[in-house]
Amino acid sequence: MGGGCRVRGADPADTVSAPVLHRYVTWYGFHVDTYARFMSKVEVGPGCWLWRGTIGRDGYPQFWFNGGTRRGARWLLGYLRGKPLASSEWALHRCDNPPCVNPDHLYVGDVTDNTRDRGDRTGHGSSLSRDNAAKTECPSGHPYDDVNTYVYRGARICRKCRAALVRRRYWQAKK
């Protein structure tokens, strides 16, 4: 058969001739191309390809592979690039539709990319540190510049506001 896989009852002319990256052995002992099994659970459309298999509690596709469940988009990206995604890599959606497994809507990123993209598109999930870094003045209106600002435990402190606070506490203690 030359590296392809064969399903019981299939015509030999219909067998897969390309090398198969992953095979799934059913409990009957017959080989089924894992990609074909994956795609049998996908409703292909003009935009998003919706997953019609098992959906996890978080709304993302679940796919059984190699003895355990995998996220559908994560498995597909690993399959298409020929190696699994590393633990630090995330399967991200351009469409923000969790059940979508359209390869054109998916890309590999990390947790920082995920937070930034989600915040850019929805306004939710933006990181506090990113939002605060964009501020140019303290709440009282003093500029965050090299002269007026110092960093304490990862936070920018306005020198003028801090001096006013120290003076206020001093006089309150004197009363």
GUDO-401615 format. One record per residue: y negated, x negated, z negated of N, C-alpha, C in turn; residue number from 1; residue in one letter. Coordinates in nm, 3 decimals, decimal comma. Example, Ala and Ser with C-alpha at 12.3 -4.5 7.8 and 13.67 -1.06 7.14 Angstrom:
BEGIN
PT        nv        nu        nw       cav       cau       caw        cv        cu        cw   pos   code
PT     0,569    -1,319    -0,780     0,450    -1,230    -0,780     0,330    -1,320    -0,780     1      A
PT     0,225    -1,285    -0,708     0,106    -1,367    -0,714    -0,003    -1,290    -0,787     2      S
//
This chain:
BEGIN
PT        nv        nu        nw       cav       cau       caw        cv        cu        cw   pos   code
PT     0,119    -0,081     0,000     0,000     0,000     0,000    -0,126    -0,086     0,000     1      M
PT    -0,116    -0,213    -0,030    -0,229    -0,303    -0,013    -0,346    -0,281    -0,106     2      G
PT    -0,324    -0,269    -0,235    -0,435    -0,265    -0,330    -0,495    -0,127    -0,350     3      G
PT    -0,453    -0,028    -0,271    -0,508     0,106    -0,290    -0,430     0,179    -0,398     4      G
PT    -0,466     0,303    -0,422    -0,390     0,379    -0,519    -0,334     0,503    -0,451     5      C
PT    -0,230     0,556    -0,507    -0,157     0,664    -0,445    -0,139     0,776    -0,545     6      R
PT    -0,170     0,896    -0,504    -0,152     1,013    -0,588    -0,036     1,092    -0,531     7      V
PT     0,051     1,146    -0,617     0,167     1,223    -0,573     0,123     1,335    -0,479     8      R
PT     0,189     1,344    -0,367     0,161     1,449    -0,269     0,050     1,414    -0,172     9      G
PT    -0,013     1,299    -0,188    -0,122     1,261    -0,098    -0,066     1,199     0,028    10      A
PT    -0,135     1,219     0,136    -0,099     1,160     0,263    -0,130     1,011     0,257    11      D
PT    -0,037     0,923     0,300    -0,065     0,778     0,294    -0,193     0,739     0,367    12      P
PT    -0,231     0,814     0,469    -0,354     0,784     0,542    -0,477     0,810     0,457    13      A
PT    -0,462     0,894     0,353    -0,576     0,928     0,267    -0,586     0,838     0,146    14      D
PT    -0,501     0,737     0,134    -0,505     0,651     0,015    -0,628     0,562     0,020    15      T
PT    -0,670     0,520    -0,098    -0,787     0,435    -0,109    -0,748     0,294    -0,068    16      V
PT    -0,820     0,236     0,030    -0,785     0,103     0,075    -0,874    -0,004     0,014    17      S
PT    -0,990     0,035    -0,039    -1,079    -0,062    -0,102    -1,023    -0,099    -0,239    18      A
PT    -1,050    -0,220    -0,288    -1,003    -0,255    -0,421    -1,068    -0,163    -0,525    19      P
PT    -0,990    -0,123    -0,621    -1,038    -0,032    -0,724    -1,074    -0,115    -0,847    20      V
PT    -1,198    -0,100    -0,896    -1,241    -0,177    -1,012    -1,171    -0,132    -1,139    21      L
PT    -1,156    -0,001    -1,155    -1,094     0,052    -1,276    -0,991     0,155    -1,233    22      H
PT    -0,878     0,155    -1,298    -0,777     0,258    -1,273    -0,750     0,330    -1,403    23      R
PT    -0,720     0,457    -1,388    -0,685     0,538    -1,503    -0,541     0,583    -1,482    24      Y
PT    -0,456     0,557    -1,577    -0,317     0,596    -1,566    -0,299     0,725    -1,644    25      V
PT    -0,261     0,831    -1,573    -0,239     0,958    -1,641    -0,110     0,950    -1,721    26      T
PT    -0,089     1,046    -1,805     0,033     1,043    -1,887     0,157     1,067    -1,803    27      W
PT     0,138     1,110    -1,677     0,251     1,121    -1,586     0,291     0,984    -1,532    28      Y
PT     0,201     0,886    -1,542     0,230     0,753    -1,492     0,176     0,728    -1,353    29      G
PT     0,101     0,822    -1,297     0,044     0,804    -1,164    -0,098     0,752    -1,176    30      F
PT    -0,136     0,665    -1,083    -0,270     0,606    -1,084    -0,368     0,701    -1,016    31      H
PT    -0,480     0,718    -1,080    -0,589     0,796    -1,022    -0,713     0,709    -1,029    32      V
PT    -0,784     0,699    -0,920    -0,907     0,621    -0,917    -1,004     0,677    -1,021    33      D
PT    -1,051     0,594    -1,111    -1,138     0,640    -1,219    -1,269     0,694    -1,164    34      T
PT    -1,323     0,632    -1,060    -1,447     0,681    -1,002    -1,428     0,822    -0,946    35      Y
PT    -1,315     0,845    -0,879    -1,287     0,979    -0,825    -1,273     1,079    -0,940    36      A
PT    -1,210     1,039    -1,048    -1,197     1,126    -1,164    -1,334     1,156    -1,224    37      R
PT    -1,418     1,054    -1,231    -1,554     1,073    -1,282    -1,631     1,172    -1,193    38      F
PT    -1,626     1,147    -1,061    -1,703     1,231    -0,969    -1,649     1,374    -0,961    39      M
PT    -1,524     1,396    -1,000    -1,471     1,532    -0,999    -1,540     1,618    -1,106    40      S
PT    -1,609     1,555    -1,199    -1,678     1,627    -1,305    -1,829     1,636    -1,279    41      K
PT    -1,871     1,601    -1,159    -2,014     1,597    -1,126    -2,047     1,701    -1,021    42      V
PT    -2,153     1,775    -1,045    -2,205     1,869    -0,945    -2,319     1,798    -0,872    43      E
PT    -2,290     1,753    -0,750    -2,386     1,676    -0,673    -2,487     1,771    -0,610    44      V
PT    -2,614     1,743    -0,628    -2,720     1,825    -0,571    -2,824     1,738    -0,505    45      G
PT    -2,929     1,799    -0,452    -3,033     1,720    -0,385    -3,115     1,635    -0,482    46      P
PT    -3,124     1,675    -0,608    -3,199     1,598    -0,707    -3,104     1,537    -0,808    47      G
PT    -3,100     1,598    -0,926    -3,010     1,551    -1,032    -2,866     1,586    -1,000    48      C
PT    -2,775     1,495    -1,033    -2,632     1,523    -1,025    -2,590     1,561    -1,166    49      W
PT    -2,557     1,687    -1,185    -2,529     1,736    -1,320    -2,383     1,716    -1,359    50      L
PT    -2,364     1,668    -1,479    -2,232     1,645    -1,536    -2,175     1,779    -1,581    51      W
PT    -2,054     1,811    -1,536    -1,988     1,936    -1,573    -1,867     1,912    -1,662    52      R
PT    -1,852     1,791    -1,709    -1,743     1,759    -1,801    -1,791     1,778    -1,945    53      G
PT    -1,732     1,703    -2,036    -1,765     1,714    -2,177    -1,905     1,661    -2,203    54      T
PT    -1,981     1,738    -2,282    -2,116     1,698    -2,322    -2,113     1,673    -2,472    55      I
PT    -2,169     1,560    -2,515    -2,174     1,528    -2,657    -2,278     1,613    -2,730    56      G
PT    -2,279     1,604    -2,860    -2,375     1,681    -2,940    -2,518     1,648    -2,908    57      R
PT    -2,541     1,526    -2,859    -2,677     1,484    -2,825    -2,718     1,524    -2,684    58      D
PT    -2,628     1,592    -2,610    -2,661     1,641    -2,476    -2,626     1,546    -2,364    59      G
PT    -2,567     1,431    -2,394    -2,533     1,332    -2,292    -2,386     1,344    -2,253    60      Y
PT    -2,354     1,316    -2,125    -2,215     1,325    -2,078    -2,122     1,230    -2,153    61      P
PT    -2,001     1,278    -2,179    -1,897     1,197    -2,241    -1,783     1,184    -2,140    62      Q
PT    -1,732     1,061    -2,124    -1,627     1,034    -2,026    -1,518     0,952    -2,093    63      F
PT    -1,394     0,997    -2,082    -1,282     0,927    -2,142    -1,241     0,812    -2,051    64      W
PT    -1,243     0,690    -2,104    -1,205     0,573    -2,026    -1,151     0,466    -2,119    65      F
PT    -1,039     0,408    -2,079    -0,982     0,293    -2,150    -0,957     0,322    -2,298    66      N
PT    -0,912     0,441    -2,328    -0,875     0,474    -2,465    -0,987     0,524    -2,553    67      G
PT    -1,103     0,552    -2,499    -1,214     0,601    -2,581    -1,317     0,673    -2,497    68      G
PT    -1,410     0,742    -2,563    -1,515     0,810    -2,489    -1,630     0,715    -2,462    69      T
PT    -1,687     0,729    -2,346    -1,802     0,650    -2,303    -1,911     0,746    -2,258    70      R
PT    -2,033     0,704    -2,267    -2,144     0,781    -2,210    -2,130     0,777    -2,059    71      R
PT    -2,145     0,891    -1,996    -2,124     0,900    -1,852    -2,216     0,809    -1,772    72      G
PT    -2,346     0,814    -1,800    -2,442     0,733    -1,724    -2,417     0,584    -1,748    73      A
PT    -2,382     0,548    -1,869    -2,356     0,408    -1,903    -2,232     0,358    -1,829    74      R
PT    -2,126     0,441    -1,827    -2,005     0,400    -1,756    -2,034     0,385    -1,608    75      W
PT    -2,107     0,481    -1,549    -2,134     0,478    -1,405    -2,214     0,354    -1,367    76      L
PT    -2,317     0,321    -1,442    -2,396     0,201    -1,410    -2,311     0,075    -1,418    77      L
PT    -2,225     0,067    -1,519    -2,136    -0,048    -1,529    -2,039    -0,056    -1,414    78      G
PT    -1,985     0,058    -1,373    -1,891     0,063    -1,262    -1,959     0,020    -1,132    79      Y
PT    -2,079     0,069    -1,108    -2,148     0,039    -0,982    -2,192    -0,107    -0,974    80      L
PT    -2,224    -0,169    -1,086    -2,264    -0,309    -1,079    -2,147    -0,405    -1,098    81      R
PT    -2,028    -0,352    -1,128    -1,908    -0,434    -1,133    -1,875    -0,493    -1,267    82      G
PT    -1,955    -0,467    -1,369    -1,926    -0,515    -1,504    -1,989    -0,420    -1,604    83      K
PT    -1,927    -0,403    -1,720    -1,980    -0,309    -1,819    -2,118    -0,353    -1,870    84      P
PT    -2,196    -0,258    -1,915    -2,325    -0,289    -1,974    -2,303    -0,359    -2,108    85      L
PT    -2,385    -0,458    -2,135    -2,379    -0,528    -2,265    -2,426    -0,432    -2,374    86      A
PT    -2,395    -0,464    -2,499    -2,433    -0,375    -2,609    -2,585    -0,364    -2,622    87      S
PT    -2,659    -0,464    -2,575    -2,806    -0,459    -2,583    -2,867    -0,384    -2,465    88      S
PT    -2,787    -0,349    -2,365    -2,838    -0,279    -2,247    -2,819    -0,128    -2,261    89      E
PT    -2,916    -0,054    -2,216    -2,912     0,092    -2,222    -2,913     0,149    -2,081    90      W
PT    -2,847     0,261    -2,063    -2,855     0,337    -1,938    -2,970     0,436    -1,954    91      A
PT    -3,076     0,416    -1,877    -3,196     0,498    -1,890    -3,212     0,591    -1,770    92      L
PT    -3,273     0,707    -1,794    -3,296     0,807    -1,689    -3,441     0,806    -1,644    93      H
PT    -3,462     0,802    -1,514    -3,597     0,819    -1,461    -3,639     0,966    -1,467    94      R
PT    -3,541     1,055    -1,467    -3,567     1,199    -1,460    -3,573     1,264    -1,598    95      C
PT    -3,540     1,193    -1,704    -3,538     1,247    -1,840    -3,451     1,371    -1,853    96      D
PT    -3,343     1,377    -1,777    -3,249     1,488    -1,782    -3,116     1,433    -1,831    97      N
PT    -3,081     1,451    -1,960    -2,961     1,387    -2,015    -2,831     1,411    -1,938    98      P
PT    -2,802     1,532    -1,884    -2,675     1,547    -1,813    -2,674     1,490    -1,671    99      P
PT    -2,784     1,430    -1,627    -2,791     1,376    -1,491    -2,717     1,242    -1,482   100      C
PT    -2,634     1,228    -1,378    -2,564     1,101    -1,353    -2,589     1,052    -1,210   101      V
PT    -2,699     1,094    -1,150    -2,735     1,047    -1,017    -2,774     0,899    -1,028   102      N
PT    -2,705     0,809    -0,957    -2,735     0,666    -0,968    -2,880     0,632    -0,932   103      P
PT    -2,942     0,714    -0,844    -3,082     0,689    -0,809    -3,177     0,720    -0,924   104      D
PT    -3,132     0,799    -1,021    -3,214     0,835    -1,136    -3,187     0,747    -1,257   105      H
PT    -3,091     0,655    -1,247    -3,050     0,572    -1,360    -3,091     0,427    -1,339   106      L
PT    -3,120     0,359    -1,448    -3,146     0,215    -1,441    -3,111     0,153    -1,575   107      Y
PT    -3,091     0,022    -1,575    -3,055    -0,051    -1,695    -3,182    -0,102    -1,762   108      V
PT    -3,194    -0,079    -1,893    -3,307    -0,127    -1,970    -3,263    -0,159    -2,111   109      G
PT    -3,359    -0,170    -2,202    -3,325    -0,192    -2,342    -3,397    -0,088    -2,427   110      D
PT    -3,383    -0,100    -2,558    -3,439     0,000    -2,647    -3,591     0,006    -2,635   111      V
PT    -3,655    -0,106    -2,610    -3,800    -0,109    -2,593    -3,842    -0,032    -2,468   112      T
PT    -3,768    -0,054    -2,358    -3,797     0,020    -2,234    -3,780     0,170    -2,256   113      D
PT    -3,676     0,208    -2,329    -3,649     0,348    -2,355    -3,765     0,413    -2,433   114      N
PT    -3,810     0,346    -2,537    -3,919     0,400    -2,619    -4,047     0,409    -2,538   115      T
PT    -4,079     0,305    -2,462    -4,201     0,303    -2,382    -4,198     0,412    -2,275   116      R
PT    -4,087     0,422    -2,202    -4,077     0,521    -2,094    -4,085     0,662    -2,148   117      D
PT    -4,015     0,689    -2,257    -4,016     0,823    -2,315    -4,157     0,859    -2,361   118      R
PT    -4,225     0,765    -2,423    -4,361     0,790    -2,469    -4,458     0,808    -2,353   119      G
PT    -4,440     0,730    -2,246    -4,529     0,741    -2,130    -4,514     0,875    -2,060   120      D
PT    -4,390     0,925    -2,051    -4,368     1,048    -1,977    -4,391     1,174    -2,059   121      R
PT    -4,354     1,171    -2,184    -4,359     1,294    -2,263    -4,464     1,292    -2,373   122      T
PT    -4,512     1,177    -2,408    -4,604     1,168    -2,521    -4,530     1,166    -2,654   123      G
PT    -4,398     1,186    -2,652    -4,317     1,182    -2,773    -4,243     1,048    -2,777   124      H
PT    -4,210     1,007    -2,894    -4,130     0,885    -2,908    -4,211     0,759    -2,891   125      G
PT    -4,345     0,772    -2,887    -4,425     0,651    -2,874    -4,418     0,575    -3,007   126      S
PT    -4,421     0,445    -2,998    -4,407     0,367    -3,120    -4,540     0,355    -3,192   127      S
PT    -4,536     0,359    -3,322    -4,656     0,350    -3,404    -4,725     0,217    -3,381   128      L
PT    -4,650     0,109    -3,373    -4,711    -0,023    -3,355    -4,782    -0,032    -3,220   129      S
PT    -4,723     0,028    -3,115    -4,788     0,025    -2,984    -4,917     0,106    -2,987   130      R
PT    -4,914     0,223    -3,051    -5,034     0,307    -3,060    -5,143     0,238    -3,140   131      D
PT    -5,105     0,175    -3,251    -5,205     0,107    -3,334    -5,260    -0,018    -3,264   132      N
PT    -5,178    -0,085    -3,186    -5,225    -0,204    -3,115    -5,332    -0,170    -3,013   133      A
PT    -5,331    -0,046    -2,964    -5,429    -0,004    -2,864    -5,565     0,026    -2,927   134      A
PT    -5,570     0,042    -3,058    -5,696     0,074    -3,125    -5,785    -0,050    -3,129   135      K
PT    -5,914    -0,028    -3,105    -6,010    -0,138    -3,104    -6,102    -0,137    -3,224   136      T
PT    -6,097    -0,028    -3,304    -6,183    -0,018    -3,422    -6,102     0,037    -3,539   137      E
PT    -6,150     0,007    -3,660    -6,087     0,064    -3,780    -6,132     0,210    -3,793   138      C
PT    -6,073     0,288    -3,884    -6,113     0,428    -3,901    -6,262     0,446    -3,933   139      P
PT    -6,326     0,344    -3,990    -6,469     0,353    -4,022    -6,558     0,312    -3,906   140      S
PT    -6,499     0,265    -3,798    -6,577     0,228    -3,679    -6,608     0,081    -3,665   141      G
PT    -6,560    -0,003    -3,756    -6,583    -0,147    -3,745    -6,488    -0,204    -3,640   142      H
PT    -6,533    -0,303    -3,562    -6,447    -0,356    -3,456    -6,330    -0,439    -3,512   143      P
PT    -6,215    -0,427    -3,444    -6,103    -0,516    -3,473    -6,123    -0,640    -3,386   144      Y
PT    -6,187    -0,741    -3,440    -6,206    -0,866    -3,367    -6,164    -0,982    -3,456   145      D
PT    -6,175    -1,103    -3,405    -6,129    -1,220    -3,479    -6,209    -1,244    -3,607   146      D
PT    -6,336    -1,208    -3,607    -6,422    -1,232    -3,723    -6,397    -1,129    -3,832   147      V
PT    -6,381    -1,003    -3,796    -6,375    -0,893    -3,893    -6,233    -0,852    -3,931   148      N
PT    -6,130    -0,914    -3,874    -5,993    -0,866    -3,894    -5,901    -0,977    -3,942   149      T
PT    -5,812    -0,943    -4,034    -5,703    -1,032    -4,070    -5,575    -0,949    -4,078   150      Y
PT    -5,460    -1,017    -4,072    -5,331    -0,949    -4,073    -5,263    -0,973    -4,207   151      V
PT    -5,220    -0,862    -4,269    -5,148    -0,870    -4,396    -5,023    -0,784    -4,385   152      Y
PT    -4,906    -0,847    -4,401    -4,777    -0,780    -4,390    -4,764    -0,700    -4,261   153      R
PT    -4,810    -0,758    -4,153    -4,795    -0,699    -4,021    -4,900    -0,595    -3,986   154      G
PT    -4,995    -0,568    -4,075    -5,099    -0,468    -4,048    -5,235    -0,536    -4,035   155      A
PT    -5,317    -0,485    -3,944    -5,453    -0,537    -3,931    -5,540    -0,476    -4,040   156      R
PT    -5,617    -0,560    -4,105    -5,706    -0,517    -4,213    -5,849    -0,549    -4,173   157      I
PT    -5,936    -0,450    -4,185    -6,077    -0,469    -4,156    -6,142    -0,535    -4,278   158      C
PT    -6,207    -0,649    -4,259    -6,268    -0,723    -4,371    -6,380    -0,642    -4,436   159      R
PT    -6,463    -0,575    -4,358    -6,574    -0,497    -4,415    -6,522    -0,381    -4,500   160      K
PT    -6,422    -0,311    -4,450    -6,365    -0,199    -4,528    -6,295    -0,249    -4,653   161      C
PT    -6,226    -0,360    -4,642    -6,156    -0,416    -4,758    -6,257    -0,460    -4,865   162      R
PT    -6,368    -0,522    -4,823    -6,471    -0,565    -4,918    -6,532    -0,443    -4,988   163      A
PT    -6,556    -0,336    -4,914    -6,610    -0,213    -4,973    -6,512    -0,154    -5,074   164      A
PT    -6,384    -0,157    -5,043    -6,282    -0,106    -5,135    -6,277    -0,188    -5,264   165      L
PT    -6,283    -0,318    -5,251    -6,280    -0,406    -5,368    -6,403    -0,379    -5,456   166      V
PT    -6,523    -0,365    -5,394    -6,645    -0,335    -5,471    -6,632    -0,201    -5,542   167      R
PT    -6,582    -0,100    -5,473    -6,566     0,034    -5,532    -6,471     0,029    -5,653   168      R
PT    -6,360    -0,039    -5,639    -6,263    -0,050    -5,750    -6,323    -0,128    -5,868   169      R
PT    -6,399    -0,230    -5,837    -6,463    -0,309    -5,943    -6,555    -0,221    -6,027   170      Y
PT    -6,642    -0,144    -5,962    -6,738    -0,061    -6,034    -6,670     0,056    -6,104   171      W
PT    -6,562     0,108    -6,047    -6,488     0,215    -6,115    -6,422     0,161    -6,242   172      Q
PT    -6,374     0,040    -6,241    -6,310    -0,020    -6,357    -6,413    -0,050    -6,466   173      A
PT    -6,539    -0,075    -6,428    -6,645    -0,107    -6,523    -6,692     0,017    -6,600   174      K
PT    -6,668     0,135    -6,544    -6,716     0,258    -6,609    -6,646     0,286    -6,737   175      K
//
